[in-house]
Amino acid sequence: MKKLNTGIFLAILLIVTGALLIGGTSHALFTHTAESTDNVFLSGNLSVRIDREHGSGYFDISNLLPGDRGSNTITISNPGNLTLSYRIGLTLTGKLAEGLHPLEITIRDAEGNPISPNSQRPLAPDGEEKLTIIWQMPLEAGNEYQGKTAQMSVSVQASQDPGLASVNQ
């Protein structure tokens, strides 16, 4: 019985040893590890400026008559380091902004093309765009506009331009 147990033990030992040798040959004899530790992530800076300080107006017009018109140039700039998409908004309130022939306000780009308020416009980092705001009191404006006023506010809202975003590696 001892011989049978010894034979079974030797057979199992040979099978285990063979399995270890076969498994060991599929493992590489050399190994190497590489590591990169100095990886930095820095978010971009989104910023937009208008060339007038908060509360400072572009227009202060008095004694307005039908047919009068004028303009002023504003500069929108991007001091940040991300391309942005901005829109300029105009709000005109008051009695001169109401009725059949109200005060008219238009915006044009540097080439003279009309710009719709609230249309999105791209602006590169360190870029700027000059826009012209034109006002006009229609000739058809009648006596109902005498002594009336209007107030205009200009706002610029910027956001990251998802269409111009890039992935840096």
C-alpha positions in Angstrom: 0.0 0.0 0.0 3.0 2.3 0.7 4.2 1.8 -2.9 0.7 2.7 -4.2 0.6 5.9 -2.1 4.1 6.8 -3.1 3.3 6.2 -6.8 0.2 8.4 -6.6 2.1 11.1 -4.8 4.9 11.0 -7.4 2.4 11.1 -10.2 0.6 14.1 -8.7 4.0 15.8 -8.0 5.0 15.3 -11.7 1.7 16.7 -13.0 2.0 19.8 -10.8 5.7 20.3 -11.7 4.9 19.9 -15.4 2.0 22.4 -15.1 4.3 24.9 -13.4 7.0 24.5 -16.0 4.5 25.0 -18.8 2.9 28.0 -17.1 6.3 29.5 -16.3 7.5 29.4 -19.9 4.6 31.6 -21.0 5.7 34.3 -18.6 8.3 36.8 -19.7 11.7 36.5 -18.2 12.3 40.2 -18.3 9.9 42.9 -17.0 9.8 46.6 -17.1 7.6 49.4 -15.8 7.4 53.0 -17.0 5.7 55.8 -15.1 4.8 59.4 -15.9 4.2 61.5 -12.7 4.4 65.1 -13.8 1.0 65.5 -15.5 -0.6 68.9 -14.9 -4.2 70.0 -15.7 -5.0 73.7 -16.0 -8.4 75.0 -16.9 -8.7 77.8 -19.5 -9.8 81.4 -18.8 -13.0 82.7 -20.4 -13.3 86.5 -20.3 -15.0 89.1 -22.3 -14.8 92.9 -22.1 -16.6 95.8 -23.5 -14.6 99.1 -23.9 -16.9 101.0 -21.5 -16.9 100.6 -17.7 -20.1 99.5 -16.0 -22.5 102.4 -15.9 -20.7 104.4 -18.6 -22.9 105.0 -21.6 -22.2 105.3 -25.3 -24.8 107.9 -26.0 -26.2 111.0 -24.2 -28.4 112.7 -26.9 -30.7 115.5 -26.2 -33.0 117.7 -28.4 -33.6 114.7 -30.7 -35.7 115.5 -33.8 -37.3 113.3 -36.5 -34.7 112.4 -39.1 -31.7 112.7 -36.6 -29.2 109.9 -36.5 -25.8 109.1 -35.1 -23.5 106.2 -34.2 -20.8 105.1 -31.9 -18.2 102.3 -32.1 -17.8 99.8 -29.4 -15.0 97.3 -29.0 -15.6 93.8 -27.7 -12.4 92.0 -26.6 -11.4 88.6 -25.4 -8.5 88.9 -22.8 -8.9 85.2 -21.9 -7.1 82.2 -23.4 -10.1 80.4 -24.8 -12.0 81.0 -28.0 -15.4 82.2 -26.9 -18.8 82.8 -28.5 -20.5 86.0 -27.6 -23.7 87.8 -28.2 -24.4 91.5 -27.8 -27.8 92.4 -26.4 -29.5 95.8 -26.6 -32.5 96.8 -24.5 -34.3 100.0 -25.4 -37.0 101.2 -23.0 -39.0 104.4 -22.6 -41.6 106.3 -24.6 -39.2 106.9 -27.5 -39.0 103.1 -27.9 -42.8 102.7 -28.3 -45.5 103.5 -30.8 -45.6 103.4 -34.6 -42.3 105.2 -35.3 -40.0 104.5 -32.4 -36.3 105.3 -32.1 -34.4 102.7 -34.3 -31.2 101.0 -33.2 -29.0 98.8 -35.4 -25.7 97.1 -35.0 -23.1 96.7 -37.8 -19.7 94.9 -37.9 -16.5 96.5 -39.1 -17.4 95.8 -42.8 -20.9 97.4 -42.4 -22.8 94.1 -42.3 -25.9 94.2 -40.0 -25.8 92.1 -36.9 -28.9 90.7 -35.3 -28.9 91.3 -31.5 -28.3 88.1 -29.6 -26.6 86.3 -32.6 -23.6 84.3 -31.6 -20.2 85.6 -32.8 -16.8 83.8 -32.2 -13.9 85.7 -30.8 -10.4 84.2 -30.5 -8.1 84.7 -27.5 -6.6 88.2 -27.4 -9.0 89.1 -30.2 -11.3 92.1 -30.5 -14.1 93.1 -32.7 -15.3 96.7 -33.4 -19.1 97.1 -33.8 -21.0 100.2 -34.6 -24.3 101.0 -32.9 -26.4 103.3 -35.1 -29.5 105.2 -33.8 -32.1 107.0 -35.9 -35.3 108.8 -35.1 -37.6 108.1 -38.1 -38.8 111.1 -40.2 -42.3 109.8 -39.7 -42.1 110.3 -35.9 -44.9 112.8 -34.9 -45.8 115.0 -32.0 -46.4 112.0 -29.8 -42.6 111.8 -29.3 -42.0 115.4 -28.2 -40.3 115.6 -24.8 -40.1 111.8 -24.5 -37.0 109.8 -23.5 -35.5 106.3 -24.0 -32.8 104.4 -22.2 -30.6 101.9 -23.9 -28.5 99.2 -22.2 -25.8 97.2 -24.0 -24.8 93.8 -22.7 -22.3 91.2 -23.9 -22.6 87.6 -22.8 -19.8 85.1 -23.6 -19.6 81.4 -23.3 -17.2 78.7 -24.3 -17.6 78.0 -28.0 -18.2 74.2 -28.1 -17.8 74.2 -31.9 -14.3 75.7 -31.6 -13.1 73.7 -28.6 -10.1 71.4 -29.1 -8.6 68.5 -27.2 -4.9 69.0 -26.4 -2.7 66.0 -25.8 
